[in-house]
Amino acid sequence: MKRMAMIFRAKANKALDKAEDPREMLDYSYQKQLELLQKVRRGVADVATSRKRLELQMTGLQQQSGKLEDQGRKALALGREDLAREALMRRSGVQQQISDLGTQHQNLQAEEEKLVLASQRLQAKVDAFRTRKETIKATYTAAEAQARIGGAVAGISEEMGDVGLAIQRAEDKTAQMQARAGAIDELLASGALDDPTGMAKDDITAELERLSSTSDVELELERMKAELSGGTPPPAIGPGQPRPRFDKQGEGT
């Protein structure tokens, strides 16, 4: 089972490696970095919004503190020390809230500055990655095209390999068909095979017909010579009658 698992993983890894396109992987990585950068920027905006909200609250509390202070002054001027004391006590509570909000504001501002700095650094890395990505993609595309052209020229590419095999098969079939046609002609000529059309003749029949044709020509020639000289022309030979044989001087026997 362990060996089967190793074989399966090896084949799966080979299939994935073949299907993987480095350009697509680079684009995917760049897209993920842009998404991360967008999240950091959104975080900066959220922290800035919280800081601004604290500033508005602090402004409202400072106005309330000033109002309580004025109320304390007026109460003390009217001889209402107790009322003035209450106003100052409330003002003290408001001042404490302002102090607490001030601490939170400082923390948020520090956090905002860190996020802004991180966003700027990440933006620089994303820009550098994009430049390198495009360079690698262009180099890979050029190398891929060069490999395809080289493979086509050398005849080792899949397309050219198919063309080469098709040509080889066509040549083999042509040679086989020519050999078969030549063998059939020889068998027909030797009489080993019968011609159902009756058009084909064996070598003996062809030679006899050639000799018969030559004899007819010579006989006709002698007959014409006899007519011209006033002699007796040789009798015409009918179908199936034996023909005289002529030697080289044209004499019949």
Secondary structure, DSSP 8 states (H G I E B T S, - for coil): -HHHHHHHHHHHHHHHHHH--HHHHHHHHHHHHHHHHHHHHHHHHHHHHHHHHHHHHHHHHHHHHHHHHHHHHHHHHTT-HHHHHHHHHHHHHHHHHHHHHHHHHHHHHHHHHHHHHHHHHHHHHHHHHHHHHHHHHHHHHHHHHHHHHHHHHHT-SHHHHHHHHHHHHHHHHHHHHHHHHHHHHHHHHHTSS--TTS----HHHHHHHHHHHHHHHHHHHHHHHHHHHTS-------TTS----B-TT--B-
